[in-house]
Amino acid sequence: TLLATRVSHGWSLSGLGAPQGVLTAYARIDNLLDRRYVGSVIVNQAAGQFYEPAPGRNYTLGLKAVLPL
């Protein structure tokens, strides 16, 4: 079983003298329990490596701004 979580929060930019817009901060964690599993299977592989491991626990942090043109 794989677990992931994400959280985000948005702020309106209209009260700051900027054009109407939204700023959103977000964070995400994939493979929360750091499980080992097969990420992909290669069909007809001659070298004998049929399975590729998936990434371990990984994180994403970001900001997103949506402004009108």
PyMOL commands that set and color helices and strands:
alter all, ss='L'
color gray80, all
select helices_A, chain A and resi 14-16
alter helices_A, ss='H'
color red, helices_A
select strands_A, chain A and resi 5-12+22-30+38-41+51-53+58-66
alter strands_A, ss='S'
color yellow, strands_A
deselect
rebuild
show_as cartoon
